[in-house]
Amino acid sequence: MISLSTLTILVAGMVIGLLLGLTGGGGSILTVPLLVYVVGLDAKIAIATSLLVVGLASLAALLPHSRAGNVYWRTGIIFGLAGMVGAYSGGWIARYVADVLLLLLFAGVMIGSGFAMLRSRDAASGASADVVAKPARNWLRIVGDGFVVGIVTGLVGAGGGFLVVPALALLAGLPMHAAVGTSLLVIAMKCFAGLAGYITHVGVDSESAAIVGSLAIAGTFLGSRLSKLASPNQLRHGFGLFVLVIASILIVIEGSRMAALSYGFDRHLAGAILAGVETVVAAILVARRFAGASQAHPQV
């Protein structure tokens, strides 16, 4: 009988690739929590392994987008080269950052990713298809943005597609479908550079990389096929909520651990306090969302 942890690895590995194939990003945010809390790897080894997995899966997802003409190679390479410098720097700097801080930073990236997915528009919608590509103008900003996003990727092992896609669309003037396709090239370049920075001080769990990577790559091909049938927008919104829940759990776990290690607080008490604060914040956000919706659609 398959154990729960094995089943979780199988499902999560497919989901990582599925979302990369469908939307150009999102699923990679699951890789580090999967490797830390299910497989049981140390945080830095998990991040290094995640960079390898996400890099390979992004390359696999890039192929169908390239065939469809959705990859702007010149723009992607320029953005990606800047990202590689940042990613290598982030991977190298990570040796000086405690595991608990890396995981809390990763939780922050998850929250940003979750909210970005909730607010995202359908990349396959007609509206985005009508956007006309403009010549890239502010290359200095593009390079700067690529470098900063690369540092985040190198530090925490997330592809950062939720940051790359808007940057390519807004700064480089790419239509949305091209921003999604080109982002996969950028993500792959950043991940391999970040991995190069990490392997200067930690190794990669080759067995986990092989299993999760194979499943993720298979998922990308399935995702590219399903993209013609499914709504990437609805998928992003549902997955965005899921990511926010996982990020909240991660903050409780690692925040209580940090409070216990740094300040001598009881870990369970600290976790309960953090969970309570998150519940209050979530309730306020939901209340504001409903209040805004009622004002936008007043009853007659």
C-alpha positions in Angstrom: 0.0 0.0 0.0 1.3 3.5 -0.9 2.1 5.6 2.1 0.6 9.1 2.5 4.0 10.8 2.1 4.7 8.9 -1.2 1.2 9.8 -2.5 1.8 13.4 -1.6 5.2 13.4 -3.5 3.5 11.9 -6.5 0.6 14.3 -6.6 2.6 17.4 -5.8 5.3 16.5 -8.4 2.6 16.3 -11.1 0.9 19.5 -9.9 4.2 21.4 -10.1 4.6 20.5 -13.8 0.9 20.8 -14.6 0.8 24.4 -13.5 4.0 25.3 -15.2 2.6 23.9 -18.4 -0.8 25.6 -18.0 0.2 29.0 -16.8 3.9 29.4 -17.0 4.4 29.4 -13.2 2.9 28.9 -9.9 3.5 25.2 -9.2 7.2 25.6 -8.5 6.3 27.3 -5.2 5.3 23.9 -3.9 8.7 22.3 -4.4 10.6 23.5 -1.3 7.7 22.8 1.2 7.4 19.3 -0.4 11.1 18.6 0.0 11.4 20.0 3.5 8.1 18.8 5.2 7.3 15.6 3.3 10.7 14.3 2.1 12.5 15.6 5.2 15.4 17.4 3.6 17.3 20.2 5.3 16.2 23.6 4.1 19.3 24.5 2.1 19.5 21.0 0.4 15.8 21.3 -0.4 16.3 24.7 -2.0 19.2 23.5 -4.1 17.2 20.4 -5.2 14.2 22.7 -5.9 16.3 24.9 -8.2 17.3 21.8 -10.2 13.8 20.5 -10.4 12.2 23.8 -11.4 14.9 24.5 -13.9 14.4 21.2 -15.7 10.6 21.5 -15.5 10.7 25.0 -16.9 12.9 23.8 -19.9 10.3 21.1 -20.6 7.4 23.6 -20.4 9.4 25.9 -22.7 9.3 23.5 -25.6 5.6 23.7 -26.6 5.6 27.5 -26.0 8.6 27.8 -28.3 6.9 25.8 -31.0 3.8 28.1 -30.7 6.0 31.2 -31.2 5.4 32.4 -27.7 9.1 32.9 -26.7 10.9 36.2 -27.4 14.4 34.9 -27.2 16.3 38.2 -27.2 14.3 39.7 -24.5 14.3 36.5 -22.4 18.1 36.1 -22.7 18.8 39.7 -21.6 16.4 39.4 -18.7 17.6 35.9 -17.9 21.3 36.9 -17.9 20.6 39.6 -15.4 18.6 37.1 -13.4 21.5 34.6 -13.5 23.9 37.1 -11.9 21.3 37.8 -9.1 20.4 34.1 -8.7 24.1 33.0 -8.4 24.6 35.8 -5.8 21.5 34.7 -3.9 22.6 31.1 -3.9 26.0 32.0 -2.6 24.7 34.4 0.0 22.4 31.7 1.4 25.3 30.0 3.2 25.2 32.9 5.7 21.5 32.8 6.3 19.9 30.5 8.9 17.5 27.8 7.7 14.6 29.2 9.6 15.1 32.6 8.1 15.3 31.1 4.6 12.0 29.3 5.1 10.3 32.4 6.6 11.6 34.4 3.5 10.2 31.6 1.3 6.8 31.9 3.1 6.9 35.6 2.2 7.5 34.8 -1.4 4.6 32.3 -1.3 2.3 35.0 0.1 3.3 37.3 -2.8 2.8 34.5 -5.3 -0.6 33.6 -3.8 -1.9 37.2 -4.0 -0.4 37.6 -7.5 -2.3 34.5 -8.7 -5.5 35.7 -7.1 -5.2 39.0 -9.0 -3.9 37.5 -12.3 -5.8 37.7 -15.5 -6.3 34.8 -17.9 -3.2 34.6 -20.0 -5.2 32.8 -22.7 -8.1 35.3 -22.8 -9.0 37.2 -25.8 -8.1 40.5 -24.1 -4.5 39.5 -23.6 -4.3 38.2 -27.1 -5.3 41.6 -28.4 -2.3 43.3 -26.8 0.2 44.4 -29.4 3.9 43.8 -28.7 5.9 47.0 -28.3 9.6 47.4 -28.7 11.4 47.0 -25.4 12.3 50.4 -24.1 13.7 50.6 -20.6 16.4 48.0 -20.7 18.1 49.4 -17.6 14.9 48.7 -15.6 14.6 45.3 -17.2 18.1 44.3 -16.2 17.7 45.7 -12.7 14.4 43.9 -12.2 15.9 40.7 -13.6 18.8 41.0 -11.1 16.5 41.6 -8.1 14.1 38.7 -9.0 17.2 36.5 -9.6 18.4 37.1 -6.0 15.0 36.0 -4.7 15.2 32.9 -6.8 18.7 32.1 -5.7 17.9 32.5 -2.0 14.7 30.6 -1.7 14.6 28.3 -4.7 11.3 29.6 -6.2 11.1 30.3 -9.9 9.5 33.7 -9.4 7.2 33.5 -12.4 4.7 35.7 -10.6 7.3 38.5 -10.7 8.9 37.7 -14.1 5.6 37.6 -16.2 4.4 41.1 -15.1 8.0 42.5 -15.7 8.1 41.1 -19.2 4.6 42.4 -20.0 5.0 45.9 -18.5 8.7 46.7 -18.9 9.5 44.8 -22.1 6.1 45.4 -23.7 5.5 41.7 -24.5 1.9 40.4 -25.1 0.7 38.3 -22.2 1.0 34.9 -24.0 4.6 35.8 -25.0 5.4 37.0 -21.4 4.3 33.6 -20.1 6.3 31.6 -22.6 9.4 33.8 -22.3 9.2 33.7 -18.5 10.0 29.9 -18.7 13.3 30.6 -20.4 14.1 33.2 -17.7 13.1 30.9 -14.9 15.3 28.1 -16.2 18.3 30.4 -16.6 17.9 31.8 -13.1 17.3 28.4 -11.5 20.5 26.9 -12.9 22.5 29.9 -11.9 21.1 29.8 -8.4 21.9 26.1 -8.2 25.5 26.9 -9.2 25.6 29.3 -6.2 24.2 26.8 -3.8 26.4 23.9 -4.8 29.4 25.9 -3.6 28.3 25.0 0.0 25.6 22.3 -0.1 24.7 19.3 -2.2 21.6 18.2 -4.1 19.5 15.2 -3.1 19.7 13.4 -6.4 17.0 10.8 -5.6 14.4 13.4 -4.8 15.4 15.5 -7.8 15.0 12.5 -10.1 11.6 11.5 -8.7 10.0 15.0 -8.3 11.7 16.3 -11.5 10.4 13.4 -13.6 6.9 13.9 -12.4 7.1 17.6 -12.9 8.4 17.2 -16.4 5.5 14.8 -17.2 3.1 17.3 -15.7 4.3 20.1 -18.0 3.4 18.2 -21.1 0.0 17.3 -19.7 -0.5 20.9 -18.7 0.4 22.2 -22.2 -2.3 19.9 -23.6 -4.9 20.8 -21.0 -4.3 24.5 -21.5 -6.5 24.3 -24.5 -9.4 22.9 -22.4 -9.0 24.3 -18.9 -9.2 27.9 -17.7 -5.8 28.9 -16.5 -7.4 31.9 -14.7 -9.7 29.7 -12.5 -6.8 27.3 -11.9 -4.5 30.2 -10.8 -7.2 31.6 -8.4 -7.8 28.2 -6.8 -4.1 27.4 -6.5 -3.5 31.0 -5.2 -5.8 30.3 -2.2 -4.0 27.0 -1.6 -0.6 28.6 -1.6 -1.7 31.2 0.9 -2.9 28.5 3.2 0.4 26.6 2.9 2.3 29.9 3.5 0.3 30.5 6.7 1.1 27.1 8.0 4.8 27.5 7.2 4.9 30.9 9.0 3.3 29.3 12.1 5.8 26.4 12.1 9.0 28.4 11.4 7.9 31.5 13.2 7.3 29.5 16.4 10.6 27.7 15.9 12.4 31.0 15.6 10.7 32.5 18.7 11.7 29.4 20.7 15.3 29.5 19.4 15.9 33.2 19.6 13.8 34.4 22.5 13.1 31.3 24.6 9.3 31.3 24.1 7.4 28.1 24.3 7.1 26.9 20.7 3.5 25.8 21.0 2.4 29.1 22.6 4.2 31.1 19.9 2.6 28.9 17.2 -0.9 29.5 18.7 -0.3 33.3 18.9 0.9 33.4 15.2 -2.1 31.3 14.1 -4.4 33.6 16.0 -2.9 36.7 14.4 -3.1 35.1 10.9 -6.8 34.2 11.5 -7.6 37.8 12.5 -5.7 39.2 9.5 -7.5 36.7 7.2 -10.9 37.7 8.7 -10.2 41.4 8.1 -9.1 40.8 4.5 -12.2 38.7 3.8 -14.5 41.3 5.4 -12.9 44.1 3.3 -13.3 42.0 0.2 -17.0 41.4 0.8 -17.5 45.1 1.7 -15.9 46.1 -1.5 -18.0 43.7 -3.5 -21.2 45.0 -1.9 -20.3 48.6 -2.7 -19.5 47.6 -6.3 -22.9 45.8 -6.7 -25.4 47.7 -4.4 -28.8 46.1 -4.0 -31.7 47.9 -5.7 
